[in-house]
């Protein structure tokens, strides 16, 4: 075992260590007194037998007998001497072979191992650290956020109040700092005053406490917190949080935006100033079976960003073929989307209610969002108490187990143009997705995923869209840090900003081949003189200082930076 100054300091500064050392010293003192007494008695008995030995011989005999070595070179001849030898031997077995090892392990070795671990786990960040992100909880959201921070080369530190957990995270390669979340000294040690952002994603009480403590040290650092309800949101504002997200509501609204089953009209899912991002169902329209080049949608003024087909996103290359399961991602002005709607309004697929499975916070947010769009819906909820609290929507809630086909049929599953699966159990969501796809081969299926690793599984199970709770949260937080992400359209598709890289200055969009080389689509250009230029034509010449608005996944975003570099002027 290696010894170091830091380990020694951590070891002896602990109150438990100091208490243990005192207990160990008391035991050693008792043992020393016992050895001294036995050595004195050894001389007394030996003199009665007529034998003379030095004091060193007395200590030697006592230790050899107590340690059970018993060399036999010095022995008693009387019964009293032999009885005394047995007492010394028995005492030695108890003290030296049982109590002493246990005491050393309990009061010294085990605390020393803990001290070594504590010395390895940081209790403060480097003095020159700045611009870092401070995380106070390790969950699905921050796990995905850490991945994105690593990809973008941004520094972070995770504050953990449990020592064992901090050590485990440290061994996993996560940049962690051990400290109590309810102490101002922890935020001083984390150099909160020089941080770029604080992300509080724990429970409402902890987030409030963290916001209040951190704000005392860093009055100007942005604090992003998650909340479960509007009341907590107001409390967090008073505690010092700068930006507060109710992630369940955001996920529910996002799931509702993805719902296009029921008609072939455009449904706006995001906007950038006057530019709208919309989705449109291609099912039962003349678009099916033709390529984008053959459909010539550009004549309507809209720009096709890409195509979703059973959860797989495909860049809008000219040869991409539209199928019955295709959802078109469109970009355009309000007038351009209106032109599209006028062309395809007659292709109405269904007017039956959409089915929401799960009436938790996510399902409630999705239902409210659908109602605001004028879309009829029904919901299935297992817990009767949740259904009772539905208020104005109580007549739309069907109580029962969603795994029971009879309950789903009673809720209108067989006629539903789209199904939103919103439970917090990913395993249940996968099960329901597989079942719904087996009985509804053409309906739109949209599912929530709590953990990001289940996204691909849900797509394979038949989901057209999957919205990850983790990805939604991490993207929302990261946008507060970088400001270059505009919105998360769906899992695997973001809108983000980039200044025109030096390598593209003076080139036309056709010459750049951005879509072919990276998978990103330039949907708008912001110019200081002309303002926002939506769906720019291929002949548009890019100039330094202009801002590109692009659509693409995280991989496409990275490829864009690798292919074209950045703006350096």
C-alpha positions in Angstrom: 0.0 0.0 0.0 1.4 3.4 -0.9 1.6 6.2 1.7 1.5 9.8 0.7 1.2 13.2 2.5 -2.4 13.7 1.2 -3.5 10.3 2.4 -2.0 11.0 5.9 -3.7 14.3 6.1 -7.1 13.0 5.1 -6.6 10.0 7.5 -5.7 11.9 10.6 -8.1 14.8 10.1 -11.1 12.5 10.3 -12.8 12.6 13.7 -13.5 8.9 13.4 -9.8 8.2 12.8 -8.8 10.3 15.8 -11.3 8.3 18.0 -10.0 5.0 16.6 -6.4 5.9 17.3 -7.2 6.7 20.9 -9.0 3.4 21.3 -6.0 1.6 19.7 -3.6 3.4 22.1 -5.6 2.3 25.1 -5.5 -1.3 24.0 -1.8 -1.2 23.5 -1.3 0.4 26.9 -3.3 -2.4 28.5 -1.3 -5.0 26.7 2.0 -3.3 27.7 0.9 -3.3 31.4 -0.1 -6.9 31.1 3.4 -7.9 29.7 5.1 -5.9 32.5 3.0 -7.6 35.2 3.7 -11.1 33.7 7.4 -10.3 33.6 7.4 -9.3 37.3 5.5 -12.5 38.2 8.0 -14.5 36.1 10.9 -13.3 38.3 9.0 -13.9 41.5 8.1 -17.5 40.7 11.6 -18.2 39.2 13.2 -17.0 42.4 11.0 -19.4 44.5 12.3 -22.2 42.3 15.9 -21.1 42.8 16.4 -19.8 39.3 17.9 -16.4 38.5 17.2 -14.5 35.2 17.6 -11.0 33.9 14.8 -8.6 33.3 15.3 -8.9 29.6 14.9 -12.7 29.9 11.6 -12.0 31.8 10.2 -9.9 28.9 11.6 -12.5 26.4 9.9 -15.4 28.1 6.6 -13.5 28.5 6.4 -12.6 24.8 7.4 -16.0 23.5 4.7 -17.7 25.6 2.0 -15.1 24.9 2.7 -15.3 21.1 2.5 -19.2 21.4 6.1 -19.5 20.0 7.2 -21.2 23.3 10.8 -22.0 22.4 11.1 -24.2 25.6 14.6 -22.9 26.5 13.2 -21.4 29.7 10.7 -23.5 31.7 9.2 -23.7 35.2 9.7 -26.9 37.3 6.9 -26.4 39.8 3.2 -26.8 39.4 2.7 -23.1 40.3 5.1 -22.1 37.5 3.4 -24.4 35.0 -0.1 -23.0 36.0 1.3 -19.4 35.5 2.6 -20.4 32.1 -0.9 -21.7 31.1 -2.5 -18.4 32.2 0.1 -16.4 30.2 -0.4 -18.6 27.2 -4.2 -18.3 27.3 -4.0 -14.5 27.8 -1.6 -14.3 24.8 -4.0 -16.2 22.6 -6.8 -13.8 23.4 -4.8 -10.6 23.3 -2.2 -11.2 20.6 -3.9 -13.6 18.3 -7.5 -12.5 18.6 -8.0 -9.0 19.9 -4.9 -7.3 18.6 -5.4 -8.2 14.9 -9.1 -7.4 15.1 -8.3 -4.0 16.8 -5.7 -3.1 14.2 -8.0 -4.0 11.3 -11.0 -2.3 12.8 -9.4 0.9 14.2 -6.5 1.4 11.8 -6.4 -0.7 8.6 -10.0 -0.3 7.5 -10.0 3.5 8.2 -6.7 3.8 6.4 -8.1 2.1 3.3 -11.1 4.6 3.5 -8.6 7.4 3.8 -6.7 6.2 0.7 -10.0 6.2 -1.2 -10.9 9.6 0.1 -7.6 11.0 -0.9 -8.2 9.7 -4.5 -11.6 11.2 -4.7 -11.3 15.0 -5.2 -12.7 17.4 -2.7 -12.1 20.5 -4.7 -11.5 21.5 -8.3 -8.2 23.0 -9.5 -7.6 26.6 -8.6 -7.3 27.6 -12.3 -10.6 25.9 -13.3 -13.1 28.2 -15.0 -15.9 27.9 -17.5 -16.9 24.5 -16.2 -20.4 23.1 -15.7 -21.4 22.0 -12.2 -23.7 19.0 -12.0 -25.4 18.0 -8.7 -27.1 14.7 -9.6 -26.2 11.7 -11.7 -29.3 10.5 -13.5 -30.4 9.8 -17.1 -30.4 13.5 -18.0 -26.9 14.3 -16.7 -25.5 11.1 -18.0 -26.5 12.1 -21.5 -25.3 15.7 -20.8 -21.9 14.5 -19.7 -21.6 12.6 -23.0 -22.4 15.8 -25.0 -20.1 17.9 -22.8 -17.3 15.5 -23.5 -18.0 15.6 -27.2 -17.9 19.4 -27.3 -14.8 19.5 -25.2 -16.4 21.4 -22.3 -15.3 20.8 -18.7 -17.7 19.7 -15.9 -17.6 18.5 -12.3 -20.3 16.3 -10.7 -20.9 17.1 -7.0 -21.7 14.0 -4.9 -22.5 14.0 -1.2 -22.2 10.2 -0.7 -18.5 9.1 -0.4 -18.9 5.6 -1.7 -20.9 6.8 -4.6 -18.3 9.5 -5.3 -15.5 6.9 -5.3 -17.5 4.7 -7.6 -18.1 7.5 -10.1 -14.4 8.5 -9.9 -13.4 4.9 -10.8 -15.8 5.1 -13.7 -13.9 8.0 -15.1 -16.5 10.6 -14.3 -15.0 14.0 -13.1 -16.4 14.1 -9.6 -16.0 16.1 -6.4 -17.0 14.9 -3.0 -18.8 17.3 -0.8 -22.1 18.0 1.1 -24.7 19.7 -1.1 -26.1 21.7 1.8 -22.8 23.4 2.7 -21.6 26.7 1.2 -18.0 25.4 1.5 -18.7 22.8 -1.1 -19.6 25.4 -3.7 -16.5 27.4 -2.8 -14.4 24.3 -3.3 -16.1 23.7 -6.7 -15.2 27.3 -7.8 -18.8 28.0 -8.4 -18.1 31.7 -8.9 -16.0 30.9 -12.1 -18.4 28.2 -13.5 -20.2 28.7 -16.8 -23.4 26.9 -15.6 -24.9 25.0 -12.7 -27.3 22.2 -13.6 -29.6 21.0 -10.7 -31.6 17.9 -11.9 -32.3 16.2 -8.6 -35.6 16.3 -6.6 -37.4 19.7 -6.1 -36.2 20.1 -2.5 -32.5 19.4 -3.3 -32.7 21.6 -6.4 -34.0 24.5 -4.3 -31.4 24.0 -1.7 -28.6 23.9 -4.3 -29.9 27.0 -6.1 -30.0 28.9 -2.8 -26.5 27.8 -1.6 -24.8 28.3 -5.0 -26.4 31.7 -5.5 -24.7 33.0 -2.3 -21.3 32.2 -3.9 -22.0 33.0 -7.5 -24.6 35.8 -7.9 -24.1 36.0 -11.7 -23.6 32.3 -12.8 -26.7 30.8 -14.6 -28.5 28.1 -12.6 -30.6 25.7 -14.6 -33.0 23.5 -12.5 -35.7 20.9 -13.2 -39.1 21.1 -11.5 -42.1 18.8 -11.2 -44.8 21.5 -10.9 -45.6 25.2 -11.2 -45.4 25.8 -7.4 -41.9 24.4 -7.2 -41.0 26.5 -10.3 -41.9 29.7 -8.4 -40.0 28.6 -5.3 -36.9 27.8 -7.5 -37.1 31.3 -8.9 -37.0 32.8 -5.4 -34.1 30.5 -4.5 -32.0 31.9 -7.4 -32.6 29.6 -10.4 -32.2 31.3 -13.7 -34.0 28.8 -16.0 -36.4 26.1 -14.8 -37.7 23.2 -16.9 -40.6 21.0 -16.2 -39.2 18.1 -18.2 -42.4 15.9 -18.0 -44.4 18.7 -19.6 -41.7 19.3 -22.3 -41.7 15.6 -23.2 -45.5 15.4 -23.3 -45.7 18.5 -25.5 -43.0 17.1 -27.8 -44.8 13.8 -28.1 -48.0 15.7 -29.1 -46.1 17.7 -31.7 -44.9 14.5 -33.3 -48.5 13.4 -33.8 -49.5 13.8 -37.4 -51.8 10.8 -37.8 -55.3 11.8 -38.8 -54.6 14.1 -41.7 -52.0 15.1 -44.3 -51.7 18.7 -43.2 -48.6 20.3 -41.9 -48.1 20.5 -38.1 -45.7 23.0 -36.8 -43.2 21.6 -34.3 -40.7 24.5 -34.0 -39.9 27.9 -35.4 -37.0 30.2 -35.9 -38.3 33.8 -36.2 -40.5 33.6 -39.3 -39.3 30.2 -40.4 -41.6 27.3 -39.4 -40.6 23.6 -39.0 -43.5 21.3 -39.6 -44.3 17.6 -40.1 -46.7 16.2 -42.6 -48.1 12.7 -43.0 -47.5 11.3 -46.5 -49.9 8.3 -46.1 -52.6 8.0 -48.8 -51.3 11.0 -50.7 -50.0 11.1 -54.3 -46.5 11.6 -52.9 -46.2 7.9 -52.0 -44.1 5.8 -54.3 -42.2 8.8 -55.8 -38.9 10.4 -55.1 -38.5 13.9 -53.8 -37.2 14.9 -57.2 -40.4 13.6 -58.8 -42.7 15.1 -56.3 -41.2 18.6 -56.9 -42.4 20.0 -53.5 -40.0 22.9 -53.9 -42.5 24.4 -56.3 -44.8 25.0 -53.3 -42.0 26.9 -51.6 -41.3 24.4 -48.8 -37.9 22.9 -48.1 -37.9 19.2 -47.3 -35.4 18.7 -44.4 -35.7 15.0 -44.2 -38.0 12.0 -44.0 -38.9 9.8 -41.0 -39.8 6.3 -41.8 -40.6 4.0 -38.8 -38.2 5.9 -36.6 -35.4 6.1 -39.2 -34.4 9.6 -40.3 -33.2 10.0 -43.8 -31.7 13.2 -45.2 -33.8 14.8 -48.0 -31.7 13.7 -50.9 -33.4 14.0 -54.3 -33.6 10.3 -54.9 -35.3 9.6 -51.4 -38.5 7.7 -52.0 -41.7 8.6 -50.1 -43.6 5.6 -48.6 -46.9 5.0 -46.9 -45.1 5.3 -43.5 -43.1 8.5 -44.3 -43.4 11.6 -42.2 -42.1 14.6 -44.1 -40.0 17.2 -42.2 -40.7 20.6 -43.9 -39.3 24.1 -43.4 -41.0 27.2 -44.7 -42.8 30.4 -44.0 -46.4 30.4 -42.9 -47.5 31.2 -46.5 -45.4 28.4 -47.9 -46.9 25.8 -45.4 -50.4 27.1 -46.3 -49.7 26.4 -49.9 -48.7 22.9 -49.0 -51.9 22.4 -46.9 -54.1 23.7 -49.8 -52.6 21.1 -52.0 -53.1 18.2 -49.7 -56.0 19.1 -47.5 -58.3 16.7 -49.4 -56.2 13.7 -48.3 -57.7 13.3 -44.8 -56.8 10.0 -43.3 -58.9 9.8 -40.1 -60.9 11.9 -37.7 -61.0 9.3 -34.9 -59.6 10.2 -31.5 -55.9 9.7 -30.8 -55.1 7.3 -28.0 -52.8 8.2 -25.1 -51.6 5.3 -23.0 -50.6 6.6 -19.5 -52.1 9.6 -17.8 -49.1 10.7 -15.7 -47.4 14.1 -16.1 -46.2 13.4 -19.6 -49.6 12.0 -20.7 -51.4 15.0 -19.2 -49.1 17.5 -21.0 -49.6 15.6 -24.3 -53.4 15.6 -23.8 -53.5 19.3 -23.1 -51.3 20.0 -26.1 -53.5 18.0 -28.4 -56.6 19.7 -27.1 -55.0 23.1 -27.9 -54.5 21.9 -31.4 -58.1 20.8 -31.6 -57.3 17.1 -31.8 -59.7 14.7 -30.1 -58.1 12.0 -27.9 -58.7 9.3 -25.3 -56.4 8.1 -22.6 -55.9 4.8 -20.7 -54.8 5.0 -17.0 -54.2 2.2 -14.6 -54.6 4.3 -11.4 -58.2 5.4 -10.7 -57.1 8.3 -8.5 -55.1 9.8 -11.4 -58.2 9.6 -13.6 -60.3 11.2 -10.9 -58.0 14.2 -11.0 -58.4 14.7 -14.7 -60.9 17.5 -14.2 -62.4 18.7 -17.5 -60.8 15.7 -19.2 -62.3 13.0 -16.9 -64.8 11.8 -19.5 -61.9 11.0 -21.8 -60.0 8.7 -19.3 -60.6 5.0 -19.5 -59.4 3.3 -16.3 -57.8 -0.1 -16.7 -54.6 -2.0 -17.4 -53.0 -1.1 -20.7 -51.6 -4.6 -21.1 -55.2 -5.9 -21.4 -56.3 -5.9 -25.1 -59.9 -5.5 -24.0 -59.2 -2.2 -22.2 -57.3 -0.9 -25.2 -60.1 -1.8 -27.6 -62.6 -0.2 -25.3 -60.5 3.0 -25.5 -60.6 3.0 -29.3 -57.3 1.5 -30.2 -58.5 -0.2 -33.3 -59.8 3.0 -34.8 -57.0 5.4 -33.5 -54.9 7.1 -36.2 -52.1 7.5 -33.8 -51.0 6.1 -30.4 -48.9 8.0 -27.8 -47.3 5.7 -25.3 -46.2 7.8 -22.3 -45.6 5.6 -19.3 -42.3 6.0 -17.3 -41.5 2.3 -17.6 -39.4 1.7 -20.8 -40.1 -2.1 -20.6 -43.8 -1.5 -20.6 -43.5 1.0 -23.5 -41.6 -1.5 -25.6 -44.3 -4.2 -24.9 -47.1 -1.8 -25.8 -45.3 -0.6 -28.9 -44.9 -4.2 -30.2 -48.5 -5.0 -29.5 -49.9 -1.8 -31.0 -47.8 -2.2 -34.1 -49.0 -5.8 -34.5 -52.7 -4.8 -34.6 -52.2 -1.4 -36.2 -49.7 -1.8 -39.1 -50.4 1.7 -40.5 -51.1 3.9 -37.5 -48.5 6.3 -36.2 -46.9 5.1 -33.0 -45.1 7.6 -30.7 -43.3 6.6 -27.6 -41.6 8.1 -24.6 -38.2 6.6 -23.5 -36.8 7.4 -20.1 -33.3 5.9 -20.8 -31.5 6.8 -24.0 -30.3 3.3 -24.6 -33.9 2.1 -25.2 -34.5 4.5 -28.1 -33.2 2.1 -30.7 -35.2 -0.8 -29.2 -38.4 1.2 -29.3 -37.8 2.0 -33.0 -37.2 -1.6 -33.8 -40.4 -2.5 -31.9 -42.3 -0.3 -34.4 -42.3 3.2 -33.0 -42.3 6.0 -35.6 -41.1 8.6 -33.2 -39.3 8.2 -29.8 -38.7 11.1 -27.5 -36.1 10.5 -24.8 -36.6 12.1 -21.4 -32.8 12.1 -21.0 -32.1 13.7 -24.4 -34.8 16.4 -24.0 -33.4 17.4 -20.6 -29.7 17.4 -21.7 -30.4 19.3 -24.9 -32.4 21.9 -23.0 -29.6 22.4 -20.4 -26.9 22.4 -23.1 -28.7 25.1 -25.0 -28.5 27.4 -22.0 -24.7 26.9 -22.1 -23.9 27.2 -25.8 -26.9 29.0 -27.2 -26.3 27.3 -30.6 -29.1 24.8 -30.3 -32.5 26.1 -31.2 -34.7 23.1 -30.6 -34.9 19.4 -30.3 -37.4 18.4 -33.0 -37.3 14.7 -32.3 -34.9 12.1 -31.0 -31.9 12.3 -33.4 -32.9 15.7 -35.1 -32.0 19.1 -33.7 -32.0 22.6 -35.1 -28.8 24.5 -34.4 -26.9 27.6 -35.5 -23.4 28.0 -36.9 -21.6 31.1 -38.3 -20.5 30.5 -41.9 -17.1 28.7 -41.6 -14.1 30.3 -43.3 -13.9 27.4 -45.8 -17.4 28.1 -47.1 -17.0 31.9 -47.6 -17.9 32.9 -51.2 -19.3 29.5 -52.2 -22.9 28.8 -53.3 -25.0 26.3 -51.5 -24.8 24.0 -54.5 -21.0 24.1 -54.4 -20.9 23.4 -50.6 -22.7 20.1 -50.8 -23.4 20.4 -47.1 -26.2 17.8 -47.1 -24.3 15.2 -49.1 -21.1 15.6 -47.0 -22.6 15.9 -43.5 -26.3 15.0 -43.5 -27.1 18.5 -42.3 -29.7 20.6 -44.1 -29.4 24.4 -44.3 -32.9 25.6 -43.8 -32.3 29.3 -43.4 -29.6 32.0 -43.5 -29.5 35.0 -41.2 -27.9 38.0 -42.8 -27.3 41.4 -41.0 -28.8 43.3 -44.0 -31.5 41.0 -45.3 -32.5 39.4 -42.0 -33.7 35.8 -42.1 -33.6 34.1 -45.5 -35.9 31.0 -45.3 -35.3 28.0 -47.5 -32.5 29.7 -49.5 -32.1 28.6 -53.1 -29.0 26.6 -54.3 -27.6 29.7 -56.0 -27.3 31.6 -52.7 -23.7 32.7 -52.1 -22.5 32.3 -48.5 -20.6 35.2 -46.9 -18.5 35.7 -43.8 -20.6 36.9 -40.8 -23.8 35.2 -41.9 -25.4 32.7 -39.6 -26.6 29.3 -40.8 -29.6 27.6 -39.4 -29.2 23.8 -39.8 -31.1 20.7 -39.1 -29.5 17.4 -38.3 -28.6 14.9 -35.7 -25.6 15.1 -33.3 -23.5 13.0 -35.6 -24.3 15.2 -38.6 -23.4 18.3 -36.4 -20.0 16.8 -35.6 -19.4 16.0 -39.3 -20.2 19.6 -40.3 -17.5 20.9 -37.9 -15.0 18.3 -39.1 -15.8 18.9 -42.8 -15.9 22.7 -42.8 -14.2 23.9 -39.6 -15.4 27.1 -37.9 -15.6 30.8 -38.3 -12.3 32.3 -36.9 -12.5 36.0 -37.8 
